[in-house]
Amino acid sequence: MSSRWGSLMSYSGFVMANKLNSGDSKTRSSVSIFIAAGLCCFFYLLGAWQRSGFGKGDSIALEMTKSGENCNIVPNLNFETRHVGEAGIIDDSDSKTTEYKPCHTRFTDYTPCQDQSRAMTFPRENMIYRERHCPPQAEKLHCLIPAPEGYVTPFPWPKSRDYVPYANAPYKSLTVEKAIQNWIQYEGDVFRFPGGGTQFPQGADKYIDQLASVIPIADGTVRTALDTGCGVASWGAYLWKRNVIAMSFAPRDSHEAQVQFALERGVPAVIGVLGTIKTPYPSRAFDMAHCSRCLIPWGINDGLYMKEVDRVLRPGGYWVLSGPPINWKINYKPWQRTKEDLEEEQRKIEEVAKLLCWEKKSEKGEIAIWQKTMDTDSCRAEQENSGVTFCKPEDADDVWYKKMEPCVTPYTNGNSDEASSWVLKPFPERLYAVPPRIASGSVSGVSIETYLEDNKQWKKHVSAYKRINKILDSGRYRNIMDMNAGFGGFAAALHSPKFWVMNVVPTIAKKNTLGVIYERGLIGIYHDWCEGFSTYPRTYDLIHANSLFSLYKDICDYEDILLEMDRILRPEGAVILRDEVDVIVKVKKMITGMKWDFKMMDHEDGPLVPEKILVAVKQYWVGNSTSTQ
């Protein structure tokens, strides 16, 4: 113990090394043992407090802190945690910390970049007003978004698929508006989701069975799916048990709280719309795309939205359209549209599908299914003969705030070897297979060896996380986010049917790896963390950030990033930050003014590694309360 304490004391980032005589060494050894024992006892009591149920939570802090092996707190940082309205304290008497107050309760469901009042100042044409419009720096909130009165921890999956506590999203309009379509029902203090939808009132399972008669859903060929205009995301919720993960999106409150309900259920979803800006996903990402009466005008602007779907759809992938205008001859009266209008809409869709080399595989009832061809040579010849305008290959993944263009995305960047990226192994084999974009050298500066070493490192990191937080893979956390995902190594090492990970690749990342993440059978999104994320508050149970703050150093304020993390994190949700020690110390100072309980830990390889880990738990509080009570 004495030698370990001495090595820690020698670390220049935290202590001043002193030469001590043998008598001093004995004294120091006794003190170090006393301090270590005291810390372990403290964390035991911390866990006992959480286990008592105070604050409507669970025993997160107990499981995160009870292990004696984790008493390797970095020395000379007086790391203490209090539980009545105050966060831990850093031994830094020379500087003051900011205490962040709760925002007004009117901001309970605040979505900064899809704020309704700001949206209405933009044109309604082509859904511009429903796109991202973020507040300028001077208008950003610098307070903590409150949870609604009565907020509780969501039900664990799979119960959460069918039931959501009313207090967490207290909006009943959909129970009336979609009453006959089995979207949602209000029952006492919970909402129940029967699994229905506008196009599948008999349930999502039966609807998916119909799709599976044409699309190879069962064998792992189809793993990633995109659900446009998702409603409450029942399609994605029921695909989960078939080992398919859907990225669902819908506009902010086109139907009140639809995306919020999806995330409360534990289903991947973001606020989004097909308007004038490209979707925040890489090219050739999804095995399947879906629209179930999503009300998107697919035929307008020369099929602009279908061309965007084509960009993100992998060759060999499927596009499903159910509802108008399919089978318009039978349904034009219930849809309250003229035959001529619907016939013209379907004609345009068929015309664009042919131009994109999509083959119609099935049309039965109100469901039509197309498959994107893999025959690139014949398709390119047909498109050139039709006078198609092709997008620049290098722009295929350059999408952040970039306008959609009426051009067709070419299949490759001119590299014949890249064609291998169309063919993927079935899931779950593809999770650890070498992604074709890496095998073909499409990710500049990344070799197969680099990728394999990254996987090895993340298995080690995740193993350490599980020792820190023993309930990490218990199912307590359903919605997980990795804010700087890299190759998706964290999500892959953590993979379980109990949860899903939103892998975020920052727009300023040195390498564009989101396509690799999708080739592994994972999902993710591009985002700039200087802005708000496209989600409601309290929608993630656990947030992981590796070297994120180092990435954004001198680019935007750490404070803004931390407040955004707090906004999207559930009460009693967990945070894991991994970064250089000087960055972690700076971040740690800032969160002393937030309602987080936290501790700092050494790298799993020991105290001499300059990279450190900060683990935190967001306290339970609601409304304008200033404490956890």
C-alpha positions in Angstrom: 0.0 0.0 0.0 2.9 2.3 0.9 4.6 1.7 -2.5 1.4 2.3 -4.4 0.7 5.5 -2.5 4.2 6.6 -3.3 3.8 6.0 -7.0 0.6 7.9 -7.0 2.2 10.8 -5.0 4.9 11.0 -7.7 2.5 11.7 -10.5 3.2 15.3 -11.4 -0.4 16.2 -12.4 -1.6 16.0 -8.8 1.1 16.0 -6.1 4.5 17.3 -5.4 7.1 14.5 -4.9 9.1 14.8 -1.6 12.0 12.8 -0.3 11.0 11.3 3.0 13.0 9.5 5.6 12.1 6.0 6.9 10.1 7.4 9.9 8.1 9.6 7.6 7.5 6.6 5.4 5.9 4.6 8.2 3.7 7.5 9.2 2.6 8.1 5.6 1.8 4.4 5.2 -0.5 4.5 8.2 -2.2 7.6 6.9 -2.7 6.2 3.5 -4.3 3.0 4.9 -6.6 5.1 7.1 -7.7 7.3 4.1 -8.3 4.3 1.8 -10.4 2.6 4.5 -12.3 5.8 5.1 -13.1 6.2 1.4 -14.3 2.6 1.1 -16.6 3.1 4.1 -17.9 6.3 2.7 -18.9 4.7 -0.6 -20.5 1.8 1.2 -22.7 4.3 3.1 -23.4 6.1 -0.1 -24.7 2.8 -1.6 -26.7 2.1 1.4 -28.4 5.5 1.1 -29.3 4.9 -2.5 -30.6 1.4 -1.7 -33.0 2.9 0.7 -35.0 4.2 -2.2 -34.8 7.9 -1.3 -35.3 10.0 -4.4 -37.5 7.5 -6.2 -34.5 5.9 -7.8 -32.6 2.6 -7.5 -29.3 1.5 -6.1 -27.2 2.9 -8.9 -24.7 4.6 -6.6 -24.4 1.5 -4.5 -23.5 -0.6 -7.5 -21.2 2.0 -8.8 -19.2 2.5 -5.6 -19.4 -0.6 -3.4 -16.4 -2.4 -4.8 -13.4 -2.0 -2.6 -11.1 -2.4 -5.6 -12.4 0.9 -6.9 -11.1 3.0 -4.0 -8.3 4.3 -6.2 -9.4 7.9 -6.0 -6.8 10.2 -7.4 -5.0 11.8 -4.5 -5.0 15.5 -3.6 -8.5 15.9 -5.0 -10.8 16.0 -2.0 -13.5 14.0 -3.7 -16.7 14.0 -1.6 -20.3 13.5 -2.5 -23.3 15.0 -0.8 -26.9 14.1 -1.4 -29.1 17.0 -0.4 -28.9 19.5 -3.2 -25.1 19.8 -3.5 -22.6 18.1 -5.7 -19.1 17.0 -4.8 -16.3 19.4 -4.0 -12.9 19.8 -5.6 -10.0 21.0 -3.5 -9.5 24.2 -5.4 -9.6 27.2 -3.1 -8.3 29.6 -5.7 -11.3 29.6 -8.0 -15.0 29.7 -7.7 -17.5 27.4 -9.4 -20.8 28.3 -10.9 -23.9 26.9 -9.4 -26.5 26.1 -12.0 -30.1 26.8 -11.0 -33.1 24.9 -12.3 -34.8 26.4 -15.4 -38.4 27.5 -15.2 -40.9 24.6 -15.4 -42.1 25.8 -18.8 -38.8 24.4 -20.2 -39.6 20.8 -19.0 -39.7 19.5 -22.6 -37.3 22.1 -24.1 -35.7 21.0 -27.4 -33.3 23.9 -28.2 -32.9 23.3 -31.9 -36.6 22.4 -32.5 -38.1 25.0 -30.3 -41.7 25.7 -31.4 -41.7 29.4 -30.9 -38.5 29.8 -33.0 -39.7 27.3 -35.6 -42.8 29.4 -36.4 -40.5 32.3 -37.6 -39.3 30.2 -40.5 -41.0 29.4 -43.8 -43.4 26.5 -43.9 -42.5 25.6 -47.4 -40.8 22.2 -47.8 -41.0 21.8 -44.0 -38.2 24.3 -43.4 -39.8 25.4 -40.1 -39.5 21.9 -38.7 -35.8 21.6 -39.5 -33.0 22.3 -37.0 -32.9 26.0 -36.0 -30.6 26.3 -33.0 -30.5 29.4 -30.7 -27.5 31.7 -31.0 -25.0 31.7 -28.1 -26.6 34.6 -26.4 -29.9 32.8 -26.2 -28.7 29.5 -24.9 -30.1 28.5 -21.5 -27.6 28.2 -18.7 -29.8 26.4 -16.3 -30.8 22.8 -15.6 -33.9 21.5 -17.4 -36.4 20.2 -14.7 -38.2 16.9 -14.8 -42.0 17.1 -14.5 -43.7 16.6 -11.1 -44.0 12.9 -10.3 -41.4 11.8 -12.8 -40.3 8.2 -12.2 -37.7 5.8 -13.6 -39.2 4.1 -16.8 -40.2 0.5 -16.7 -37.4 -1.9 -17.8 -37.4 -3.4 -21.3 -39.5 -5.2 -22.6 -42.3 -3.9 -20.3 -41.4 -0.3 -21.4 -42.3 -1.2 -25.0 -45.9 -1.5 -23.9 -46.2 0.9 -20.9 -44.9 4.4 -20.2 -45.6 6.3 -16.9 -48.1 9.1 -17.6 -46.1 11.5 -15.4 -43.1 11.2 -17.7 -44.9 12.5 -20.8 -48.3 13.8 -19.6 -49.9 14.4 -23.0 -53.2 12.7 -24.0 -53.9 14.2 -27.4 -52.7 11.1 -29.3 -55.1 8.9 -27.2 -57.9 10.8 -28.8 -56.5 11.5 -32.3 -55.3 7.9 -32.9 -57.9 6.1 -30.7 -59.1 3.8 -33.5 -55.6 3.1 -34.8 -54.2 1.4 -31.7 -51.3 3.8 -31.3 -51.7 4.6 -27.6 -54.2 4.2 -24.8 -54.4 6.0 -21.4 -55.0 3.7 -18.5 -54.8 5.2 -15.1 -51.3 6.4 -14.4 -49.7 4.8 -17.5 -50.0 4.9 -21.2 -50.3 1.6 -23.0 -49.0 1.0 -26.5 -50.9 -1.9 -28.1 -48.4 -2.1 -31.0 -50.8 -0.7 -33.6 -50.3 2.0 -36.2 -52.2 3.8 -38.9 -51.4 1.1 -41.4 -51.3 -1.8 -39.0 -54.3 -1.5 -36.6 -54.1 -5.2 -36.0 -50.6 -4.9 -34.6 -47.0 -4.4 -35.7 -46.2 -8.1 -35.4 -48.6 -9.1 -38.1 -47.5 -6.2 -40.3 -43.9 -7.2 -40.0 -44.8 -10.8 -40.8 -46.2 -9.5 -44.1 -42.9 -7.7 -44.8 -40.9 -10.8 -43.8 -42.6 -12.8 -46.5 -40.7 -10.7 -49.0 -37.7 -9.2 -47.1 -35.1 -11.5 -45.4 -35.6 -10.2 -41.9 -35.1 -13.5 -40.1 -31.6 -14.5 -41.2 -29.6 -11.4 -40.2 -29.3 -10.0 -43.7 -31.4 -7.0 -42.7 -30.1 -5.5 -39.5 -30.4 -1.7 -39.8 -33.6 0.1 -40.7 -34.7 3.7 -41.2 -38.3 4.6 -40.2 -39.3 8.0 -41.7 -42.3 9.7 -40.0 -42.2 7.0 -37.3 -45.1 8.1 -35.1 -44.6 6.5 -31.7 -42.1 4.0 -33.4 -44.1 0.8 -32.8 -42.6 -0.6 -36.0 -39.1 -0.2 -34.6 -40.2 -1.5 -31.2 -41.5 -4.8 -32.6 -38.5 -5.2 -35.0 -36.2 -5.4 -32.0 -37.1 -8.9 -31.0 -36.3 -9.9 -34.6 -32.7 -8.6 -34.2 -33.3 -5.6 -36.4 -32.6 -2.1 -35.0 -34.5 0.9 -36.5 -33.4 4.5 -36.5 -36.8 6.3 -36.3 -37.5 10.0 -36.8 -40.5 12.3 -36.9 -41.0 16.1 -36.6 -41.2 17.8 -33.3 -44.9 17.5 -32.2 -46.4 16.9 -35.6 -48.4 14.7 -33.3 -47.8 15.7 -29.7 -44.8 14.0 -28.0 -44.5 11.1 -30.6 -40.7 11.0 -30.5 -40.8 11.5 -26.7 -43.1 8.5 -26.4 -40.8 6.4 -28.6 -37.8 7.1 -26.4 -39.7 6.7 -23.2 -40.6 3.2 -24.5 -36.9 2.5 -25.1 -36.9 2.7 -28.9 -34.2 4.5 -30.9 -35.6 7.8 -32.2 -34.7 11.4 -33.0 -36.5 14.5 -33.9 -36.1 14.9 -37.6 -37.9 15.7 -40.9 -37.3 15.3 -44.6 -37.3 19.0 -45.6 -34.5 20.7 -47.5 -31.4 19.4 -45.6 -29.8 16.0 -46.0 -30.5 13.5 -43.2 -27.6 13.1 -40.7 -26.7 9.6 -41.8 -23.9 8.3 -44.1 -24.4 6.9 -47.5 -25.1 3.2 -47.9 -26.0 2.9 -44.2 -29.4 1.1 -44.0 -30.5 -2.4 -45.0 -34.1 -1.2 -45.1 -36.1 2.0 -45.2 -39.8 2.3 -44.3 -42.7 4.7 -44.6 -46.0 3.7 -43.1 -48.4 6.5 -44.1 -45.7 8.9 -43.1 -47.3 11.7 -45.2 -44.0 12.5 -47.0 -44.7 13.7 -50.6 -42.3 11.3 -52.2 -43.0 12.3 -55.8 -42.4 16.1 -55.5 -39.3 17.9 -56.7 -38.4 15.2 -59.1 -38.3 12.6 -56.4 -35.9 14.5 -54.2 -36.8 12.6 -51.0 -36.6 9.3 -52.7 -33.1 10.2 -53.9 -32.2 11.0 -50.3 -33.5 7.6 -49.2 -31.4 6.1 -52.1 -28.3 7.8 -50.8 -28.6 6.2 -47.3 -29.9 2.8 -48.6 -27.3 0.1 -49.1 -27.3 -1.6 -52.6 -29.5 -4.6 -52.2 -31.5 -2.8 -49.5 -35.3 -2.5 -49.4 -37.7 0.4 -49.4 -41.2 -0.2 -47.9 -44.1 2.2 -48.7 -47.5 1.4 -47.1 -50.5 3.7 -47.3 -51.2 6.4 -49.9 -51.0 6.2 -52.8 -50.6 2.4 -52.8 -53.8 0.6 -53.8 -55.4 4.0 -54.4 -58.2 2.5 -56.6 -59.7 0.9 -53.5 -58.9 3.5 -50.8 -59.3 6.9 -52.4 -62.6 7.5 -50.6 -61.3 6.7 -47.1 -58.2 8.8 -47.8 -60.5 11.7 -49.0 -58.5 12.3 -52.1 -59.3 12.0 -55.8 -58.4 9.1 -58.0 -56.6 11.4 -60.3 -54.4 12.9 -57.6 -53.5 9.5 -56.1 -52.8 8.0 -59.5 -50.5 10.8 -60.4 -48.6 10.5 -57.1 -48.0 6.8 -57.6 -47.0 7.3 -61.2 -44.3 9.7 -60.1 -43.1 7.3 -57.4 -42.8 4.5 -59.9 -41.0 6.7 -62.3 -38.4 7.8 -59.8 -38.0 4.2 -58.5 -37.1 3.1 -62.0 -34.6 5.9 -62.4 -32.9 4.8 -59.2 -32.8 1.2 -60.4 -35.2 0.0 -57.6 -37.0 -3.2 -58.6 -40.5 -3.6 -57.3 -40.6 -7.0 -55.4 -44.2 -6.9 -54.2 -47.4 -4.9 -54.1 -50.1 -6.4 -52.0 -52.9 -4.6 -50.4 -51.6 -1.2 -49.3 -47.9 -2.4 -49.0 -45.4 -2.0 -51.8 -41.8 -3.1 -51.5 -38.8 -2.2 -53.8 -35.2 -3.5 -53.7 -32.2 -1.4 -54.7 -30.2 -3.1 -57.3 -26.7 -4.4 -56.9 -26.0 -4.5 -60.6 -24.1 -1.2 -60.7 -22.8 -1.4 -64.3 -26.2 -1.9 -66.0 -27.8 0.6 -63.6 -25.2 3.3 -64.3 -25.7 2.8 -68.1 -29.5 3.1 -67.8 -29.2 6.2 -65.6 -26.8 7.9 -68.0 -29.1 7.1 -70.9 -31.9 8.7 -69.0 -29.9 11.9 -68.5 -29.5 11.5 -64.7 -27.5 14.1 -62.9 -25.0 12.4 -60.5 -23.9 13.9 -57.2 -20.2 14.4 -56.5 -19.0 11.1 -54.9 -16.9 12.9 -52.3 -20.1 14.6 -51.0 -22.0 11.4 -50.3 -21.3 11.6 -46.5 -20.9 15.4 -46.2 -24.4 16.1 -44.9 -24.4 18.4 -41.9 -26.6 21.3 -42.8 -26.0 20.6 -46.5 -29.0 21.0 -48.9 -30.5 18.1 -50.6 -29.7 18.1 -54.3 -31.8 16.7 -57.2 -29.0 14.3 -58.1 -28.3 10.6 -57.7 -25.6 9.5 -55.4 -23.1 7.2 -57.2 -22.4 3.8 -55.6 -18.7 4.3 -55.1 -16.1 7.0 -54.9 -14.5 5.6 -58.1 -12.7 2.8 -56.2 -13.7 -0.6 -57.6 -12.6 -2.3 -54.4 -15.1 -0.2 -52.5 -17.9 -2.3 -54.1 -17.2 -4.9 -51.4 -18.9 -2.5 -49.0 -22.3 -3.5 -50.5 -22.0 -7.1 -49.2 -22.1 -7.5 -45.5 -22.0 -10.6 -43.3 -25.3 -11.4 -41.5 -25.7 -10.0 -38.0 -24.3 -10.7 -35.4 -21.3 -11.9 -37.4 -20.8 -8.5 -38.9 -20.4 -6.9 -35.5 -16.8 -7.9 -35.3 -16.0 -8.7 -38.9 -13.7 -6.2 -40.6 -16.1 -3.5 -42.0 -15.7 -3.3 -45.8 -15.0 0.4 -45.7 -11.9 -0.3 -43.6 -10.9 -3.4 -45.7 -11.1 -1.3 -48.9 -9.1 1.6 -47.4 -12.0 4.0 -47.7 -11.3 5.5 -44.3 -8.1 7.4 -44.8 -5.3 6.5 -42.5 -7.1 3.5 -40.9 -5.7 0.0 -41.4 -7.3 -3.3 -40.5 -4.7 -3.6 -37.7 -5.8 -0.2 -36.3 -9.4 -1.3 -36.3 -8.6 -4.6 -34.6 -6.5 -2.9 -31.9 -9.3 -0.4 -31.3 -11.7 -3.3 -30.7 -9.2 -4.9 -28.3 -8.9 -1.6 -26.3 -12.6 -1.1 -26.0 -13.2 -4.6 -24.7 -10.7 -3.8 -22.0 -12.3 -0.4 -21.3 -15.8 -1.8 -21.1 -14.6 -4.6 -18.8 -13.3 -1.9 -16.5 -16.6 0.0 -16.7 -18.4 -3.1 -15.6 -16.2 -3.3 -12.5 -17.0 0.3 -11.7 -20.7 0.0 -12.4 -21.9 -3.5 -11.7 -25.4 -2.9 -13.2 -24.1 -1.7 -16.5 -25.4 -4.7 -18.4 -28.2 -5.6 -16.1 -30.9 -3.9 -18.2 -31.2 -0.9 -15.9 -29.9 1.3 -18.7 -31.9 0.9 -22.0 -31.1 4.1 -24.0 -27.4 4.6 -24.1 -25.4 7.3 -26.0 -21.8 7.3 -27.0 -21.0 11.0 -27.8 -17.8 10.4 -29.7 -18.2 6.9 -31.0 -15.1 6.4 -33.2 -15.5 2.9 -34.8 -18.3 1.9 -32.5 -16.0 -0.1 -30.2 -17.8 0.9 -27.0 -21.2 -0.2 -28.4 -19.8 -3.4 -29.8 -18.1 -4.4 -26.6 -21.2 -3.6 -24.6 -23.6 -5.2 -27.1 -26.7 -6.9 -25.6 -30.4 -7.4 -26.4 -31.2 -5.4 -23.3 -30.2 -2.0 -24.6 -29.2 0.0 -27.7 -26.5 2.6 -28.2 -26.8 5.9 -30.2 -23.3 6.2 -31.7 -22.6 9.9 -32.4 -19.8 10.9 -34.7 -19.1 14.6 -34.2 -19.0 16.6 -37.4 -15.5 17.9 -36.4 -14.1 14.4 -35.8 -10.8 13.8 -37.6 -12.1 10.7 -39.3 -15.6 10.1 -40.6 -16.4 6.6 -39.2 -20.2 6.6 -39.1 -20.4 4.4 -42.2 -18.1 1.9 -40.4 -20.5 1.9 -37.5 -23.4 1.0 -39.7 -21.5 -1.7 -41.4 -21.1 -3.3 -38.0 -24.8 -3.5 -37.6 -25.0 -0.6 -35.2 -26.8 2.7 -35.6 -25.7 6.3 -35.1 -25.9 9.9 -36.3 -23.7 12.9 -37.1 -23.9 15.8 -34.7 -22.0 19.0 -33.6 -21.9 19.1 -29.8 -21.7 22.9 -29.9 -25.5 22.6 -30.5 -28.4 20.9 -28.9 -29.1 17.2 -29.8 -32.3 16.4 -31.7 -34.1 14.8 -28.8 -36.4 15.6 -25.9 -35.0 16.1 -22.4 -34.5 12.9 -20.2 -34.2 10.5 -23.1 -30.9 8.7 -22.3 -30.2 6.4 -19.3 -26.4 6.4 -19.7 -24.0 8.7 -21.6 -20.5 7.8 -22.5 -17.9 10.3 -23.8 -14.4 9.4 -24.8 -12.0 12.3 -25.5 -15.0 14.5 -26.4 -13.9 17.5 -24.4 -10.4 17.3 -25.8 -11.9 17.2 -29.3 -14.0 20.4 -28.6 -11.2 22.3 -26.8 -11.2 25.9 -28.0 -14.1 25.2 -30.3 -17.1 25.7 -28.0 -17.7 26.0 -24.3 -17.5 22.9 -22.1 -20.3 24.4 -20.1 -22.7 24.2 -23.1 -21.8 20.6 -23.7 -22.3 19.6 -20.0 -25.6 21.4 -19.8 -26.8 19.6 -22.9 -25.7 16.3 -21.4 -27.7 17.1 -18.3 -30.7 18.0 -20.5 -30.8 14.7 -22.3 -29.9 12.5 -19.3 -32.6 11.0 -17.1 -32.7 11.7 -13.4 -30.5 9.1 -11.8 -28.9 8.3 -15.2 -25.2 7.7 -15.3 -22.3 9.4 -17.1 -18.9 8.0 -18.0 -16.2 10.5 -19.2 -12.8 9.3 -20.4 -10.2 12.0 -21.2 -6.9 13.5 -20.5 -6.3 14.4 -16.9 -6.2 18.2 -17.3 -9.5 18.1 -19.3 -11.2 15.9 -16.7 -10.1 18.2 -13.9 -11.6 21.2 -15.7 -14.8 19.4 -16.4 -15.0 18.1 -12.9 -14.8 21.6 -11.5 -17.7 22.7 -13.7 -20.0 19.9 -12.6 -19.6 20.7 -9.0 -22.3 23.3 -9.6 -24.7 20.7 -11.3 -26.9 18.2 -9.5 -24.5 15.3 -10.2 -22.9 13.0 -7.7 -19.5 12.0 -9.1 -16.1 10.5 -8.6 -12.8 10.4 -10.5 -10.9 7.3 -11.2 -7.5 6.2 -12.6 -7.2 4.6 -16.0 -7.5 0.8 -15.7 -3.8 0.5 -16.5 -2.8 2.5 -13.4 -2.3 5.9 -12.0 0.6 6.8 -14.3 -1.6 6.9 -17.4 -2.6 10.5 -18.0 -6.0 9.5 -19.2 -8.6 9.4 -16.3 -12.2 8.4 -15.9 -15.0 10.4 -14.3 -18.2 8.6 -13.3 -21.3 10.5 -12.3 -25.0 10.0 -11.4 -27.5 12.7 -12.0 -29.6 13.3 -8.9 -33.3 12.9 -8.8 -35.1 16.3 -8.7 -38.2 17.7 -10.3 -39.8 21.1 -11.0 -38.0 24.1 -9.5 -36.7 22.1 -6.5 -33.2 22.9 -5.4 -32.5 19.6 -3.7 -33.0 15.8 -4.2 -35.9 15.8 -1.7 
